[in-house]
Amino acid sequence: MRKRLPVRLKRSPGIVLGIALFALVTYLLGWSTLLAARSIEIDGTLRKTEITSYVLNSNSTFHLGQPLARVDVHSISRRLSQLDWVEKESVKRDWLHGRIKVTIEERLPVAQFMDQSGSIKLIDKNGKVFSVSRYEQLDKYPIIKFANNDAELLTAIAGFVQVLPSDLLANLESLAIRSPEFIQSVHSGLGNGHLIIRWGDNQEVTTKVKVLRTLLALPENAKSKLIDLSSPLSPIAK
């Protein structure tokens, strides 16, 4: 027997049309290939092949051709955040072009050090450690020697390196930190040729640099081997 539509639906064709449209949109978004992820676009990094491969091979729930509405962009974002050289990531659906858009912000190194296994590691501005990977010209990043490379020391040294003037970074031979209150550097071409500078902590570095330049301008300090700026108002040169 043929079923009849309820009287209310007969009198309200808009409701029937609305239900049909909802079903159609649901199908198009969740099942149809018309709105599928046909490609991946990578911005913000030159490592496009690596990121594309990582997205495709490390996430079993995503594949090209999958309806965009069913792509778990949050899962992809979480996986990308596990890459130690990625500082920030954004994963969005591009409905207009049928693609997944990934934007990457890489960590920028400010210094390097050798870990206990003998591998070179890099430090970013926030004291985060990440692998060397594709970074070249490592000699432009100062080498740091740690008493122990815990988070507190990493943060302290990263903050120090960022405010050190470029000329002092350029002639920096080595940098050591025993505690957040004891930072020491060795510079070539200053004083007797290899000047040791004890900075104390990473506070008031601008003031300490001004005091350092004033001291080095004095003839009696021309051959100094060590300058202690731990207390910039009472510096020591010898």
Secondary structure as GFF3:
##gff-version 3
##sequence-region A 1 238
A	DSSP	alpha_helix	7	11	.	.	.	ID=ss1
A	DSSP	alpha_helix	13	30	.	.	.	ID=ss2
A	DSSP	three_ten_helix	33	35	.	.	.	ID=ss3
A	DSSP	beta_strand	39	43	.	.	.	ID=ss4
A	DSSP	alpha_helix	48	57	.	.	.	ID=ss5
A	DSSP	three_ten_helix	68	70	.	.	.	ID=ss6
A	DSSP	alpha_helix	73	80	.	.	.	ID=ss7
A	DSSP	beta_strand	86	94	.	.	.	ID=ss8
A	DSSP	beta_strand	99	106	.	.	.	ID=ss9
A	DSSP	beta_strand	109	114	.	.	.	ID=ss10
A	DSSP	beta_strand	120	124	.	.	.	ID=ss11
A	DSSP	beta_strand	129	131	.	.	.	ID=ss12
A	DSSP	three_ten_helix	138	140	.	.	.	ID=ss13
A	DSSP	beta_strand	144	146	.	.	.	ID=ss14
A	DSSP	alpha_helix	151	163	.	.	.	ID=ss15
A	DSSP	alpha_helix	166	170	.	.	.	ID=ss16
A	DSSP	beta_strand	172	179	.	.	.	ID=ss17
A	DSSP	beta_strand	182	188	.	.	.	ID=ss18
A	DSSP	beta_strand	194	200	.	.	.	ID=ss19
A	DSSP	alpha_helix	205	216	.	.	.	ID=ss20
A	DSSP	three_ten_helix	219	221	.	.	.	ID=ss21
A	DSSP	beta_strand	226	228	.	.	.	ID=ss22
A	DSSP	beta_strand	236	237	.	.	.	ID=ss23
###
